[in-house]
Amino acid sequence: MALGAPSVNEVDAMPLSVEEREKFLAGPHVAAVAVEAGGGRGPVNVPVWYVYRPGGEVVLVTGRASRKAQLIADAGRFTLLVDQTSPTYRYVSVEGELVSLETATEELAREIAVRYLPTEAAVDAHLERIMADPEAVVAIRMRPRHWHSADLGRAS
């Protein structure tokens, strides 16, 4: 493909409506968070669990001392990407500024964990592990500002 030529994705992709992209982002997808790493390096890009309600903020919980938490605090913004491959390939990418980075509550950590873990026992075990030192766990809140989305299986 020639440089600057549109990719197949750009030609065949149909952007999602505001309602579709917000509903999709609100689903229990494992997301990839990307944040500037500085020092001439590419961005850090790692998987995360999160929660989002349409019209609200993206919220994730992680270790206060984690590299991603430190980089997000330094950059003041990050990008989150969620996708699915079936029945059609669909994605939503959202970038925005850091609203807050604060000590996470067990209630928030539970709200996120129940989206991803299969049983209450697994949720309880996860919370016991991560909340052993509550001050070491932070909630990172991002206000979505820039959206990119597509459904590659949707007809034009």
DSSP file (Angstrom, degrees, kcal/mol; ACC not computed):
  #  RESIDUE AA STRUCTURE BP1 BP2  ACC     N-H-->O    O-->H-N    N-H-->O    O-->H-N    TCO  KAPPA ALPHA  PHI   PSI    X-CA   Y-CA   Z-CA
    1    1 A M              0   0    0      0, 0.0     2,-0.1     0, 0.0     3,-0.1   0.000 360.0 360.0 360.0 135.8    0.0    0.0    0.0
    2    2 A A    >   -     0   0    0      1,-0.1     3,-2.1     4,-0.1     2,-0.1  -0.411 360.0 -93.6 -71.2 145.5    1.3    3.4   -0.9
    3    3 A L  T 3  S+     0   0    0      1,-0.3    -1,-0.1    -2,-0.1     0, 0.0  -0.383 113.8  18.8 -58.1 130.6    2.1    5.8    1.9
    4    4 A G  T 3  S+     0   0    0      1,-0.3    -1,-0.3    -2,-0.1    -2,-0.1   0.251  92.3 127.6  90.8 -13.3   -0.9    8.0    2.5
    5    5 A A  S <  S-     0   0    0     -3,-2.1    -1,-0.3     1,-0.1     2,-0.1  -0.517  70.3-100.2 -73.7 145.3   -3.3    5.7    0.7
    6    6 A P        -     0   0    0      0, 0.0    -1,-0.1     0, 0.0    -4,-0.1  -0.387  36.2-126.9 -66.7 142.8   -6.4    4.8    2.8
    7    7 A S     >  -     0   0    0      1,-0.1     4,-1.8    -2,-0.1     5,-0.2  -0.353  27.1-103.3 -79.8 168.0   -6.3    1.4    4.6
    8    8 A V  H  > S+     0   0    0      1,-0.2     4,-2.8     2,-0.2     5,-0.3   0.899 123.8  56.7 -57.0 -40.3   -9.0   -1.2    4.2
    9    9 A N  H  > S+     0   0    0      1,-0.2     4,-1.9     2,-0.2    -1,-0.2   0.900 106.9  47.5 -59.6 -41.7  -10.2   -0.2    7.7
   10   10 A E  H  4 S+     0   0    0      1,-0.2    -1,-0.2     2,-0.2    -2,-0.2   0.839 115.7  45.1 -69.3 -32.3  -10.6    3.5    6.6
   11   11 A V  H  < S+     0   0    0     -4,-1.8    -2,-0.2     1,-0.1    -1,-0.2   0.917 124.1  30.6 -77.0 -44.1  -12.5    2.6    3.5
   12   12 A D  H  < S+     0   0    0     -4,-2.8    -2,-0.2    -5,-0.2    -3,-0.2   0.601  94.5 105.0 -94.6 -13.5  -14.8    0.0    5.0
   13   13 A A     <  -     0   0    0     -4,-1.9   139,-0.2    -5,-0.3    77,-0.1  -0.436  51.6-157.6 -76.7 140.7  -15.3    1.2    8.5
   14   14 A M  B     -A  151   0A   0    137,-1.3   137,-1.9    -2,-0.2   140,-0.1  -0.975  22.3-124.0-113.9 123.6  -18.4    3.0    9.6
   15   15 A P        -     0   0    0      0, 0.0   135,-0.2     0, 0.0     2,-0.2  -0.305  26.6-116.5 -63.9 150.2  -18.1    5.2   12.7
   16   16 A L        -     0   0    0     75,-0.2   133,-0.1     1,-0.1     2,-0.0  -0.559  28.4-110.5 -82.3 150.9  -20.4    4.5   15.6
   17   17 A S     >  -     0   0    0     -2,-0.2     4,-2.9     1,-0.1     5,-0.3  -0.277  35.7-101.0 -69.7 167.9  -23.0    7.0   16.7
   18   18 A V  H  > S+     0   0    0      1,-0.2     4,-2.3     2,-0.2     5,-0.2   0.931 125.8  47.3 -56.8 -47.2  -22.5    8.8   20.0
   19   19 A E  H  > S+     0   0    0      1,-0.2     4,-2.3     2,-0.2    -1,-0.2   0.907 113.2  48.5 -62.6 -42.9  -25.1    6.5   21.6
   20   20 A E  H  > S+     0   0    0      2,-0.2     4,-2.5     1,-0.2    -2,-0.2   0.919 112.8  46.5 -64.4 -44.7  -23.5    3.3   20.1
   21   21 A R  H  X S+     0   0    0     -4,-2.9     4,-2.6     2,-0.2    -1,-0.2   0.899 113.9  47.7 -68.7 -38.3  -19.9    4.2   21.1
   22   22 A E  H  X S+     0   0    0     -4,-2.3     4,-1.7    -5,-0.3    -1,-0.2   0.903 113.2  48.2 -68.7 -39.7  -20.9    5.1   24.6
   23   23 A K  H  < S+     0   0    0     -4,-2.3     4,-0.5    -5,-0.2    -2,-0.2   0.913 113.3  48.5 -63.7 -42.5  -23.0    1.9   25.0
   24   24 A F  H >< S+     0   0    0     -4,-2.5     3,-1.4     1,-0.2     5,-0.2   0.931 110.7  49.5 -63.7 -46.1  -20.1   -0.1   23.6
   25   25 A L  H 3< S+     0   0    0     -4,-2.6     4,-0.3     1,-0.3    -1,-0.2   0.824 104.6  60.5 -62.6 -31.2  -17.5    1.6   25.9
   26   26 A A  T 3< S+     0   0    0     -4,-1.7    26,-0.3    -5,-0.2    -1,-0.3   0.629  87.6  99.0 -72.3 -12.9  -19.8    0.9   28.9
   27   27 A G  S <  S-     0   0    0     -3,-1.4     2,-1.9    -4,-0.5    88,-0.0  -0.235  93.9 -95.9 -71.4 165.1  -19.6   -2.9   28.2
   28   28 A P        +     0   0    0      0, 0.0     2,-0.3     0, 0.0    -1,-0.1  -0.352  67.5 149.9 -82.8  60.2  -17.2   -5.2   30.2
   29   29 A H        -     0   0    0     -2,-1.9     2,-0.5    -4,-0.3    21,-0.3  -0.657  53.0-118.5 -87.3 145.2  -14.3   -5.1   27.7
   30   30 A V        -     0   0    0     -2,-0.3    53,-0.4    53,-0.2     2,-0.2  -0.760  42.4-150.6 -76.6 128.0  -10.7   -5.4   28.8
   31   31 A A  E     -B   48   0A   0     17,-2.4    17,-2.6    -2,-0.5     2,-0.5  -0.612  13.5-133.9-101.7 159.2   -9.2   -2.1   27.7
   32   32 A A  E     -BC  47  81A   0     49,-2.5    49,-2.4    15,-0.3     2,-0.5  -0.973  21.6-157.3-107.8 123.9   -5.8   -1.1   26.6
   33   33 A V  E     -BC  46  80A   0     13,-3.2    13,-2.2    -2,-0.5     2,-0.4  -0.869   7.3-166.9-101.4 135.1   -4.6    2.1   28.2
   34   34 A A  E     +BC  45  79A   0     45,-2.9    45,-2.6    -2,-0.5     2,-0.3  -0.978  11.1 169.6-123.6 135.0   -1.9    4.1   26.5
   35   35 A V  E     -B   44   0A   0      9,-2.2     9,-2.7    -2,-0.4    43,-0.1  -0.998  42.4 -92.0-145.8 144.1    0.0    6.9   28.0
   36   36 A E        -     0   0    0     -2,-0.3    39,-0.2    41,-0.3     6,-0.1  -0.283  30.1-167.8 -56.2 132.8    3.1    8.9   27.1
   37   37 A A        -     0   0    0      4,-0.4    -1,-0.1     1,-0.1     5,-0.1   0.639  24.1-153.9 -98.2 -18.0    6.3    7.4   28.5
   38   38 A G    >   +     0   0    0      3,-0.4     3,-1.6     1,-0.1    -1,-0.1  -0.079  62.1  88.6  72.3-178.5    8.6   10.3   27.7
   39   39 A G  T 3  S-     0   0    0      1,-0.3     3,-0.1     0, 0.0    -1,-0.1   0.763 122.0 -63.0  61.5  28.9   12.3   10.0   27.2
   40   40 A G  T 3  S+     0   0    0      1,-0.3    -1,-0.3     0, 0.0     2,-0.2   0.642 106.2 126.5  73.9  13.0   12.0    9.4   23.5
   41   41 A R    <   -     0   0    0     -3,-1.6    -3,-0.4     1,-0.1    -4,-0.4  -0.633  64.6-104.0-100.3 160.5   10.1    6.1   24.0
   42   42 A G        -     0   0    0     -2,-0.2    -1,-0.1     1,-0.2    -5,-0.1  -0.217  55.4 -74.8 -69.8 171.3    6.8    5.1   22.6
   43   43 A P        -     0   0    0      0, 0.0     2,-0.4     0, 0.0    -7,-0.2  -0.307  44.5-110.6 -67.5 152.9    3.7    5.1   24.9
   44   44 A V  E     -B   35   0A   0     -9,-2.7    -9,-2.2    -3,-0.1     2,-0.4  -0.708  37.0-171.6 -77.2 134.8    3.2    2.6   27.6
   45   45 A N  E     +B   34   0A   0     -2,-0.4   -11,-0.2   -11,-0.2   -13,-0.0  -0.931  14.9 156.3-137.0 108.7    0.2    0.4   26.5
   46   46 A V  E     -B   33   0A   0    -13,-2.2   -13,-3.2    -2,-0.4     2,-0.2  -0.930  42.1-101.4-135.4 154.4   -1.2   -2.1   29.0
   47   47 A P  E     +B   32   0A   0      0, 0.0     2,-0.3     0, 0.0   -15,-0.3  -0.485  43.0 174.3 -75.9 146.9   -4.5   -3.9   29.6
   48   48 A V  E     -B   31   0A   0    -17,-2.6   -17,-2.4    -2,-0.2     2,-0.3  -0.983  31.3-126.3-146.2 155.9   -6.8   -2.6   32.3
   49   49 A W        +     0   0    0     -2,-0.3    12,-0.5    12,-0.3     2,-0.3  -0.776  42.0 162.9 -94.2 150.6  -10.2   -3.2   33.8
   50   50 A Y  E     -D   60   0A   0     -2,-0.3     2,-0.3   -21,-0.3    10,-0.2  -0.924  31.5-131.9-155.1 174.3  -12.4   -0.1   34.0
   51   51 A V  E     +D   59   0A   0      8,-2.1     8,-2.4    -2,-0.3     2,-0.3  -0.993  22.3 174.5-137.1 145.3  -16.0    1.1   34.4
   52   52 A Y  E     -D   58   0A   0     -2,-0.3     6,-0.1   -26,-0.3    -2,-0.0  -0.984  14.9-161.7-149.7 137.5  -17.8    3.7   32.3
   53   53 A R    >   -     0   0    0      4,-0.5     3,-3.0    -2,-0.3   -30,-0.1  -0.981  45.6 -90.9-116.7 134.3  -21.4    5.1   32.3
   54   54 A P  T 3  S+     0   0    0      0, 0.0     3,-0.1     0, 0.0   -35,-0.0  -0.118 113.8  13.5 -47.2 131.1  -22.6    6.9   29.2
   55   55 A G  T 3  S+     0   0    0      1,-0.3     2,-0.0    -3,-0.0   -33,-0.0   0.331 116.6  89.2  84.9  -5.9  -21.9   10.6   29.5
   56   56 A G  S <  S-     0   0    0     -3,-3.0     2,-0.3     1,-0.1    -1,-0.3   0.005  81.6 -68.5-104.4-152.2  -19.6   10.1   32.5
   57   57 A E        -     0   0    0     86,-0.1    -4,-0.5    -3,-0.1     2,-0.4  -0.712  37.0-117.6-103.5 153.2  -16.0    9.5   33.2
   58   58 A V  E     -DE  52 142A   0     84,-2.5    84,-2.7    -2,-0.3     2,-0.4  -0.782  37.0-167.8 -83.9 132.7  -13.8    6.4   32.5
   59   59 A V  E     +DE  51 141A   0     -8,-2.4    -8,-2.1    -2,-0.4     2,-0.3  -0.990  12.1 173.1-129.7 129.6  -12.6    5.0   35.9
   60   60 A L  E     -DE  50 140A   0     80,-2.1    80,-3.2    -2,-0.4     2,-0.4  -0.935  20.2-142.0-129.4 157.8   -9.9    2.5   36.5
   61   61 A V  E     + E   0 139A   0    -12,-0.5     2,-0.3    -2,-0.3   -12,-0.3  -0.969  33.4 145.2-121.2 133.3   -8.3    1.2   39.6
   62   62 A T  E     - E   0 138A   0     76,-2.1    76,-3.1    -2,-0.4     2,-0.2  -0.926  52.9 -64.3-153.9 175.7   -4.6    0.3   39.9
   63   63 A G  E >   - E   0 137A   0     -2,-0.3     3,-1.5    74,-0.2     6,-0.3  -0.482  37.5-134.8 -69.6 136.1   -1.6    0.4   42.2
   64   64 A R  T 3  S+     0   0    0     72,-3.4    -1,-0.1     1,-0.3    73,-0.1   0.858 107.4  46.9 -57.7 -36.5   -0.5    3.9   43.3
   65   65 A A  T 3  S+     0   0    0     71,-0.4    -1,-0.3     4,-0.1    72,-0.1   0.410  86.4 120.9 -88.7   2.2    3.1    2.9   42.6
   66   66 A S  S <> S-     0   0    0     -3,-1.5     4,-2.2     1,-0.1     5,-0.2  -0.286  72.0-122.7 -66.5 152.4    2.4    1.3   39.2
   67   67 A R  H  > S+     0   0    0      1,-0.2     4,-2.8     2,-0.2     5,-0.2   0.906 111.9  53.7 -61.4 -41.6    4.2    2.8   36.2
   68   68 A K  H  > S+     0   0    0      1,-0.2     4,-2.7     2,-0.2     5,-0.2   0.913 108.6  49.0 -62.7 -41.5    0.9    3.5   34.4
   69   69 A A  H  > S+     0   0    0     -6,-0.3     4,-2.2     2,-0.2    -1,-0.2   0.919 113.6  46.7 -63.2 -42.4   -0.4    5.5   37.4
   70   70 A Q  H  X S+     0   0    0     -4,-2.2     4,-2.2     2,-0.2    -2,-0.2   0.916 114.1  47.0 -65.2 -43.1    2.8    7.5   37.6
   71   71 A L  H  X S+     0   0    0     -4,-2.8     4,-3.0     2,-0.2     5,-0.3   0.894 111.7  50.4 -67.3 -39.5    2.9    8.2   33.9
   72   72 A I  H  X S+     0   0    0     -4,-2.7     4,-2.8    -5,-0.2     5,-0.4   0.922 110.7  49.9 -63.6 -43.0   -0.8    9.1   33.8
   73   73 A A  H  < S+     0   0    0     -4,-2.2    -2,-0.2    -5,-0.2    -1,-0.2   0.915 114.9  44.4 -60.4 -42.6   -0.2   11.5   36.7
   74   74 A D  H  < S+     0   0    0     -4,-2.2    -2,-0.2     1,-0.2    -1,-0.2   0.919 119.0  41.0 -67.8 -44.2    2.7   13.1   34.9
   75   75 A A  H  < S-     0   0    0     -4,-3.0    -2,-0.2   -39,-0.2    -1,-0.2   0.822  91.0-145.0 -76.6 -31.4    1.0   13.3   31.5
   76   76 A G  S  < S+     0   0    0     -4,-2.8    22,-2.6    -5,-0.3     2,-0.3   0.597  73.7  52.0  75.8   9.4   -2.3   14.5   32.8
   77   77 A R  E     + F   0  97A   0     -5,-0.4     2,-0.3    20,-0.3   -41,-0.3  -0.977  57.7 177.8-165.4 162.0   -4.1   12.5   30.0
   78   78 A F  E     - F   0  96A   0     18,-1.9    18,-2.0    -2,-0.3     2,-0.4  -0.969  24.0-117.9-161.5 172.0   -4.3    9.0   28.5
   79   79 A T  E     -CF  34  95A   0    -45,-2.6   -45,-2.9    -2,-0.3     2,-0.4  -0.940  17.3-160.4-120.9 142.2   -6.1    7.0   25.8
   80   80 A L  E     -CF  33  94A   0     14,-2.9    14,-2.7    -2,-0.4     2,-0.4  -0.981   6.7-168.5-122.5 134.8   -8.3    3.9   26.4
   81   81 A L  E     +CF  32  93A   0    -49,-2.4   -49,-2.5    -2,-0.4     2,-0.4  -0.988   6.7 177.7-125.7 129.9   -9.1    1.4   23.6
   82   82 A V  E     + F   0  92A   0     10,-2.6    10,-2.4    -2,-0.4     2,-0.3  -0.973  11.0 168.0-125.3 145.7  -11.7   -1.3   23.7
   83   83 A D  E     - F   0  91A   0    -53,-0.4     2,-0.3    -2,-0.4     8,-0.2  -0.958  20.5-156.7-149.0 167.8  -12.5   -3.7   20.8
   84   84 A Q  E     - F   0  90A   0      6,-2.3     6,-1.9    -2,-0.3    -2,-0.0  -0.971   8.0-158.9-142.1 155.4  -14.3   -6.8   19.9
   85   85 A T        +     0   0    0     -2,-0.3     4,-0.2     4,-0.2    -1,-0.1   0.482  58.5  98.2-113.8  -5.8  -13.8   -9.3   17.0
   86   86 A S  S    S-     0   0    0      2,-0.2    -1,-0.2     1,-0.1     4,-0.1  -1.000  90.0  -0.6-142.8 139.8  -17.2  -10.9   16.8
   87   87 A P  S    S-     0   0    0      0, 0.0     2,-0.3     0, 0.0    -1,-0.1  -0.971 142.6 -12.4 -77.9 -21.5  -19.7  -10.8   15.2
   88   88 A T  S    S-     0   0    0      2,-0.0     2,-0.5     0, 0.0    -2,-0.2  -0.928  82.1 -93.0-131.2 162.4  -17.9   -7.9   13.5
   89   89 A Y        +     0   0    0     -2,-0.3    63,-2.9    -4,-0.2    64,-0.5  -0.638  55.1 165.4 -75.8 125.3  -14.8   -6.1   14.3
   90   90 A R  E     +FG  84 151A   0     -6,-1.9    -6,-2.3    -2,-0.5     2,-0.3  -0.991   9.1 176.7-140.7 143.8  -15.7   -3.0   16.3
   91   91 A Y  E     -FG  83 150A   0     59,-2.2    59,-1.9    -2,-0.3     2,-0.4  -0.989  17.7-161.1-147.2 158.3  -13.7   -0.6   18.4
   92   92 A V  E     -FG  82 149A   0    -10,-2.4   -10,-2.6    -2,-0.3     2,-0.4  -0.987   9.8-173.7-136.2 129.3  -13.9    2.6   20.5
   93   93 A S  E     -FG  81 148A   0     55,-3.4    55,-2.5    -2,-0.4     2,-0.4  -0.991   7.0-177.0-121.9 131.0  -10.9    4.7   21.4
   94   94 A V  E     -FG  80 147A   0    -14,-2.7   -14,-2.9    -2,-0.4     2,-0.4  -0.994   6.3-170.3-133.9 134.8  -11.2    7.6   23.7
   95   95 A E  E     +FG  79 146A   0     51,-2.5    50,-2.7    -2,-0.4    51,-2.6  -0.948  21.8 139.0-122.7 142.6   -8.6   10.1   24.9
   96   96 A G  E     -FG  78 144A   0    -18,-2.0   -18,-1.9    -2,-0.4     2,-0.2  -0.983  45.9 -73.8-168.5 178.8   -9.0   12.7   27.6
   97   97 A E  E     -FG  77 143A   0     46,-0.8    46,-2.1    -2,-0.3     2,-0.4  -0.519  48.0-101.8 -88.4 152.5   -7.6   14.5   30.5
   98   98 A L  E     - G   0 142A   0    -22,-2.6    44,-0.3    44,-0.2     3,-0.1  -0.570  33.3-176.7 -67.7 123.7   -7.0   13.1   34.0
   99   99 A V  E     -     0   0A   0     42,-3.6     2,-0.3    -2,-0.4    43,-0.2   0.860  64.7 -17.6 -89.5 -45.4   -9.8   14.4   36.3
  100  100 A S  E     - G   0 141A   0     41,-1.1    41,-2.7     2,-0.1     2,-0.4  -0.991  41.4-158.1-159.2 155.6   -8.5   12.9   39.5
  101  101 A L  E     + G   0 140A   0     -2,-0.3     2,-0.3    39,-0.2    39,-0.2  -0.919  41.1 149.8-135.5 105.5   -6.1   10.3   40.9
  102  102 A E  E     - G   0 139A   0     37,-2.0    37,-3.5    -2,-0.4    -2,-0.1  -0.878  54.6 -70.4-138.4 163.8   -7.3    9.5   44.4
  103  103 A T  E     - G   0 138A   0     -2,-0.3    35,-0.3    35,-0.3     2,-0.2  -0.351  57.7-123.4 -56.5 130.8   -7.3    6.6   46.9
  104  104 A A        -     0   0    0     33,-2.7     2,-0.2    30,-0.4    33,-0.2  -0.500  16.3-131.8 -79.6 145.2   -9.7    4.0   45.6
  105  105 A T     >  -     0   0    0     -2,-0.2     4,-2.3     1,-0.1     5,-0.2  -0.626  18.1-122.3 -88.9 155.9  -12.6    2.8   47.7
  106  106 A E  H  > S+     0   0    0     -2,-0.2     4,-2.5     1,-0.2     5,-0.2   0.857 113.5  59.1 -64.0 -33.9  -13.3   -0.9   48.1
  107  107 A E  H  > S+     0   0    0      2,-0.2     4,-2.4     1,-0.2    -1,-0.2   0.914 107.9  44.2 -62.0 -42.9  -16.8   -0.2   46.7
  108  108 A L  H  > S+     0   0    0      2,-0.2     4,-2.1     1,-0.2     5,-0.2   0.931 112.4  51.4 -66.9 -45.2  -15.3    1.1   43.5
  109  109 A A  H  X S+     0   0    0     -4,-2.3     4,-2.5     1,-0.2    -2,-0.2   0.891 112.1  48.1 -58.7 -39.0  -12.8   -1.7   43.3
  110  110 A R  H  X S+     0   0    0     -4,-2.5     4,-2.6     2,-0.2     5,-0.2   0.923 107.0  55.6 -66.4 -45.5  -15.7   -4.2   43.7
  111  111 A E  H  < S+     0   0    0     -4,-2.4     4,-0.5     1,-0.2    -2,-0.2   0.890 114.2  40.8 -55.3 -40.5  -17.8   -2.5   41.1
  112  112 A I  H >X S+     0   0    0     -4,-2.1     3,-1.1     1,-0.2     4,-0.5   0.927 113.0  53.3 -74.3 -44.8  -15.0   -2.9   38.6
  113  113 A A  H >X S+     0   0    0     -4,-2.5     4,-2.5     1,-0.3     3,-1.5   0.864 101.2  59.1 -61.5 -38.0  -14.0   -6.5   39.6
  114  114 A V  H 3< S+     0   0    0     -4,-2.6    -1,-0.3     1,-0.3    -2,-0.2   0.746  98.0  62.0 -66.3 -20.3  -17.6   -7.9   39.3
  115  115 A R  H <4 S+     0   0    0     -3,-1.1    -1,-0.3    -4,-0.5    -2,-0.2   0.754 119.1  23.9 -70.4 -23.6  -17.5   -6.8   35.6
  116  116 A Y  H << S+     0   0    0     -3,-1.5    -2,-0.2    -4,-0.5    -1,-0.1   0.678 103.5  78.9-119.9 -25.2  -14.6   -9.2   34.9
  117  117 A L     <  -     0   0    0     -4,-2.5     6,-0.1     1,-0.1    -1,-0.0  -0.713  67.6-138.0 -97.5 144.5  -14.4  -12.0   37.5
  118  118 A P  S    S+     0   0    0      0, 0.0     2,-0.3     0, 0.0    -1,-0.1   0.712  76.8  29.2 -77.3 -22.3  -16.7  -15.0   37.2
  119  119 A T  S  > S-     0   0    0      1,-0.1     4,-2.1     0, 0.0     5,-0.1  -0.927  72.7-118.5-137.8 160.0  -17.8  -15.6   40.8
  120  120 A E  H  > S+     0   0    0     -2,-0.3     4,-2.9     1,-0.2     5,-0.2   0.862 116.6  56.8 -62.1 -36.0  -18.3  -13.7   44.0
  121  121 A A  H  > S+     0   0    0      2,-0.2     4,-2.4     1,-0.2    -1,-0.2   0.900 106.7  48.3 -63.0 -40.3  -15.6  -15.8   45.6
  122  122 A A  H  > S+     0   0    0      2,-0.2     4,-2.3     1,-0.2    -2,-0.2   0.895 111.8  49.9 -66.7 -39.5  -13.2  -14.7   42.9
  123  123 A V  H  X S+     0   0    0     -4,-2.1     4,-2.7     2,-0.2     5,-0.2   0.945 111.4  48.5 -62.3 -47.8  -14.2  -11.0   43.4
  124  124 A D  H  X S+     0   0    0     -4,-2.9     4,-2.5     1,-0.2    -2,-0.2   0.910 112.1  48.5 -60.3 -43.2  -13.7  -11.4   47.2
  125  125 A A  H  X S+     0   0    0     -4,-2.4     4,-1.8     2,-0.2    -1,-0.2   0.908 112.1  49.4 -63.7 -41.9  -10.3  -13.0   46.8
  126  126 A H  H  X S+     0   0    0     -4,-2.3     4,-2.8     1,-0.2     5,-0.3   0.935 112.7  46.9 -61.8 -47.1   -9.2  -10.3   44.3
  127  127 A L  H  X S+     0   0    0     -4,-2.7     4,-2.6     1,-0.2    -2,-0.2   0.881 108.5  55.0 -65.6 -38.1  -10.4   -7.5   46.7
  128  128 A E  H  < S+     0   0    0     -4,-2.5    -1,-0.2    -5,-0.2    -2,-0.2   0.901 113.2  43.8 -59.9 -39.5   -8.7   -9.1   49.7
  129  129 A R  H >< S+     0   0    0     -4,-1.8     3,-0.8    -5,-0.2     4,-0.2   0.953 120.5  36.7 -71.6 -50.5   -5.4   -9.1   47.7
  130  130 A I  H 3< S+     0   0    0     -4,-2.8     3,-0.5     1,-0.2    -2,-0.2   0.795 118.2  49.3 -78.4 -25.6   -5.6   -5.6   46.2
  131  131 A M  T 3< S+     0   0    0     -4,-2.6    -1,-0.2    -5,-0.3    -2,-0.2   0.271  75.1 105.3 -96.8  12.5   -7.2   -3.8   49.2
  132  132 A A  S <  S+     0   0    0     -3,-0.8    -1,-0.2     1,-0.3    -2,-0.1   0.866  98.5  25.4 -57.3 -35.8   -4.7   -5.3   51.8
  133  133 A D  S >  S-     0   0    0     -3,-0.5     3,-2.4    -4,-0.2    -1,-0.3  -0.812  79.1-171.1-126.5  88.9   -3.2   -1.8   51.8
  134  134 A P  G >  S+     0   0    0      0, 0.0     3,-1.4     0, 0.0   -30,-0.4   0.776  82.6  60.9 -55.5 -30.2   -6.0    0.6   50.7
  135  135 A E  G 3  S+     0   0    0      1,-0.3    -4,-0.1   -32,-0.1    -3,-0.0   0.693  96.4  62.2 -70.3 -16.7   -3.7    3.6   50.4
  136  136 A A  G <  S+     0   0    0     -3,-2.4   -72,-3.4    -6,-0.1     2,-0.5   0.444  92.1  77.7 -87.6   0.5   -1.7    1.7   47.8
  137  137 A V  E <   -E   63   0A   0     -3,-1.4   -33,-2.7   -74,-0.3     2,-0.3  -0.943  63.3-168.4-117.3 128.6   -4.7    1.5   45.4
  138  138 A V  E     -EG  62 103A   0    -76,-3.1   -76,-2.1    -2,-0.5     2,-0.5  -0.860  19.1-139.1-118.3 150.4   -5.8    4.5   43.3
  139  139 A A  E     -EG  61 102A   0    -37,-3.5   -37,-2.0    -2,-0.3     2,-0.5  -0.925  19.7-158.4-101.0 126.7   -8.8    5.4   41.2
  140  140 A I  E     -EG  60 101A   0    -80,-3.2   -80,-2.1    -2,-0.5     2,-0.5  -0.937   6.9-164.6-109.7 122.9   -7.9    7.1   38.0
  141  141 A R  E     -EG  59 100A   0    -41,-2.7   -42,-3.6    -2,-0.5   -41,-1.1  -0.919   5.2-173.3-113.8 131.0  -10.7    9.2   36.4
  142  142 A M  E     -EG  58  98A   0    -84,-2.7   -84,-2.5    -2,-0.5   -44,-0.2  -0.975  18.7-142.9-124.7 134.9  -10.6   10.4   32.9
  143  143 A R  E     - G   0  97A   0    -46,-2.1   -46,-0.8    -2,-0.4   -86,-0.1  -0.866  30.2-124.3 -93.8 114.0  -13.1   12.8   31.1
  144  144 A P  E     + G   0  96A   0      0, 0.0   -48,-0.2     0, 0.0     3,-0.1  -0.347  44.1 156.1 -60.6 132.8  -13.5   11.6   27.5
  145  145 A R  E     +     0   0A   0    -50,-2.7     2,-0.5     1,-0.3   -49,-0.2   0.646  60.3  39.6-123.9 -40.7  -12.7   14.4   25.0
  146  146 A H  E     - G   0  95A   0    -51,-2.6   -51,-2.5     2,-0.0     2,-0.4  -0.970  67.2-168.8-124.6 125.0  -11.7   12.8   21.7
  147  147 A W  E     + G   0  94A   0     -2,-0.5     2,-0.4   -53,-0.2   -53,-0.2  -0.872  12.4 179.4-115.9 142.9  -13.4    9.7   20.3
  148  148 A H  E     + G   0  93A   0    -55,-2.5   -55,-3.4    -2,-0.4     2,-0.3  -0.989  19.9 157.1-134.3 135.2  -12.6    7.3   17.4
  149  149 A S  E     + G   0  92A   0     -2,-0.4     2,-0.3   -57,-0.2   -57,-0.2  -0.992  11.2 171.7-155.2 157.6  -14.8    4.4   16.7
  150  150 A A  E     - G   0  91A   0    -59,-1.9   -59,-2.2    -2,-0.3     2,-0.4  -0.977  25.3-150.1-163.2 154.3  -15.8    2.0   13.9
  151  151 A D  E >   -AG  14  90A   0   -137,-1.9  -137,-1.3    -2,-0.3     3,-1.1  -0.958  13.8-166.2-125.3 109.9  -17.7   -1.1   13.1
  152  152 A L  T 3  S+     0   0    0    -63,-2.9   -62,-0.1    -2,-0.4    -1,-0.1   0.553  84.8  55.4 -77.5  -6.4  -16.0   -2.8   10.2
  153  153 A G  T 3  S+     0   0    0    -64,-0.5     2,-0.3  -139,-0.1    -1,-0.2   0.473  82.1 105.7-101.5  -2.8  -19.0   -5.0    9.5
  154  154 A R  S <  S-     0   0    0     -3,-1.1     2,-0.1  -140,-0.1    -3,-0.1  -0.583  72.0-121.8 -81.7 137.0  -21.6   -2.3    9.1
  155  155 A A              0   0    0     -2,-0.3    -2,-0.1     1,-0.1    -1,-0.1  -0.473 360.0 360.0 -74.4 147.8  -22.8   -1.6    5.6
  156  156 A S              0   0    0     -2,-0.1    -1,-0.1  -142,-0.0    -2,-0.0   0.480 360.0 360.0 -63.1 360.0  -22.4    2.0    4.3
